[in-house]
Amino acid sequence: MSSMIVFRCPRTGMKVQTPLFKQAANEPKLYELVTCPACTQFHFINKATGKALGDSSE
């Protein structure tokens, strides 16, 4: 099921929204490659948490 998620762009620091298929609770942690609307670069987004790979913010 696709839903909109909000993540922080690691390049610009802006919060951006993008569609992402949610991960089931029993699946291992998976990342999905998305095109960032803020910087137009690619980021890996954790499907369980909605955080970009390398984002250490709380």
C-alpha positions in Angstrom: 0.0 0.0 0.0 1.5 3.3 -1.0 1.2 6.3 1.3 2.8 9.7 1.6 5.8 10.0 3.9 7.7 13.0 5.1 11.5 12.8 5.4 14.3 15.3 5.9 16.5 15.8 2.9 20.1 15.1 4.0 21.4 17.6 1.5 19.2 20.6 2.1 17.8 19.8 5.6 14.3 20.5 4.2 11.3 18.3 5.1 9.8 16.9 2.0 6.9 14.6 1.1 7.0 11.7 -1.3 4.9 8.6 -1.9 6.5 5.4 -0.5 5.2 1.8 -0.1 5.0 1.1 3.6 6.9 -1.9 5.0 5.1 -4.6 6.9 6.2 -5.0 10.6 7.6 -8.5 10.1 9.9 -7.5 7.1 13.6 -6.8 7.6 14.6 -3.1 7.4 14.4 -2.2 3.8 15.4 1.0 2.0 13.8 2.4 -1.1 15.5 4.7 -3.6 13.5 7.9 -4.1 14.0 11.1 -6.1 14.0 14.0 -3.6 11.7 16.9 -4.5 13.9 19.4 -2.6 17.3 18.7 -4.2 16.4 16.4 -7.2 19.0 13.9 -6.0 18.4 10.3 -5.1 18.2 9.2 -1.4 17.6 5.8 0.2 14.6 6.0 2.5 14.0 3.5 5.3 10.5 2.0 4.6 9.8 1.4 8.3 11.0 4.8 9.8 10.7 7.1 6.8 14.3 8.4 7.5 16.9 8.9 4.8 20.0 6.7 5.0 22.6 8.5 7.1 20.1 10.8 8.8 21.0 10.8 12.5 18.4 13.3 13.6 15.7 12.3 16.2 
